[in-house]
Amino acid sequence: LDPYIFTRSLETQMEYLIVQPLKEVFENSQGQVVNPMVIILDGLDECGKPEAQQYILKLIANSVSEFPIPLCFLIASRPEKAIRDSFNDRPLLAITDRLTLDEKYHPDDDIRLFLVESFESVKRTHELRSLLPPVWPSNDDIKRLVRKSSGQFIYAATVVKFV
């Protein structure tokens, strides 16, 4: 492996760190079904200037279009103009699906489910689980945590992490 790979162009990095290894896995699968792999790009709007953001999206679109590998990208970003423009134009328009988390999206139910399942896991696995009361946490505790989360999963995840 090239020790200077991270100083190379983004095209080179994409080719040698993502596309080539996945092509090899796909080609060596000998006809077996290979589950799609997902690469998560969170905070695209924080990646430099708008031109850089568009460039990254172009690289992703070209890689997905050119190489027949089971690869999906999950891109999370604020809808900045340059990013919206890229997704509203070819080739991204034809190969992407969009999920907009706006005022119509109400994450409280998802956060509640996350908290309940996480605390259930704590009740089953924590070394001090025998000290927990039978009803823990209470429904009021869950409601309070959901309300304090204000729609932000990071708050709920942080609470669970420190339990």
PEDAHU-V975899 format. One record per pair of residues at least 24 apart in sequence whose ideal C-beta (glycine too) atoms are under 10 Angstrom apart, sorted by the first residue. I is the first residue (numbers start at 0). J is the second residue. If there is no record, write none. Layout:
# PEDAHU-V975899
i j
I J
I J
This chain:
# PEDAHU-V975899
i j
8 58
9 51
9 54
9 55
9 57
9 58
10 54
10 57
10 58
10 61
10 62
12 58
13 55
13 58
13 59
13 61
13 62
14 58
14 62
14 66
17 58
17 59
17 62
17 66
17 68
17 70
17 72
18 58
18 61
18 62
18 63
18 65
18 66
18 68
18 70
19 66
19 68
20 68
21 62
21 66
21 68
21 69
21 70
22 66
22 67
22 68
22 70
23 68
24 68
24 69
25 66
25 67
25 68
25 69
25 70
26 67
26 68
28 69
32 69
33 68
33 69
33 70
34 69
35 68
35 69
35 70
35 71
36 68
36 69
36 70
36 71
36 72
37 69
37 70
37 71
37 72
37 73
38 62
38 70
38 71
38 72
38 73
38 74
39 71
39 72
39 73
39 74
39 75
40 72
40 73
40 74
40 75
40 76
41 73
41 74
41 75
41 76
42 74
42 75
42 76
42 77
43 74
43 75
43 76
43 77
43 79
43 81
43 82
43 85
44 75
44 76
44 77
44 78
44 79
44 81
44 82
45 76
45 77
45 79
46 76
46 82
48 81
49 79
49 80
49 81
49 82
49 84
49 85
50 81
51 81
52 76
52 79
52 81
52 82
52 84
52 85
53 81
53 82
53 84
53 85
53 88
54 81
54 85
55 82
55 85
56 81
56 82
56 84
56 85
56 86
56 88
56 90
56 91
56 95
57 85
57 90
57 91
59 85
59 90
59 91
59 94
59 95
60 85
60 86
60 88
60 89
60 90
60 91
60 92
60 93
60 94
60 95
61 90
63 90
63 91
63 94
63 95
64 90
64 91
64 93
64 94
73 98
75 100
100 150
104 150
105 150
106 145
106 148
106 149
106 150
106 151
106 152
106 155
107 142
107 145
107 146
107 148
107 149
107 150
108 145
109 145
109 150
109 152
109 155
110 141
110 144
110 145
110 146
110 148
110 149
110 150
110 151
110 152
110 154
110 155
110 156
111 138
111 141
111 142
111 144
111 145
111 148
111 155
112 145
113 144
113 145
113 148
113 152
113 155
113 156
113 159
114 140
114 141
114 142
114 144
114 145
114 148
114 155
114 156
114 158
114 159
115 141
115 145
116 159
117 155
117 156
117 158
117 159
117 160
117 162
118 144
118 158
118 159
118 162
120 159
120 162
121 159
121 162
125 162
136 162
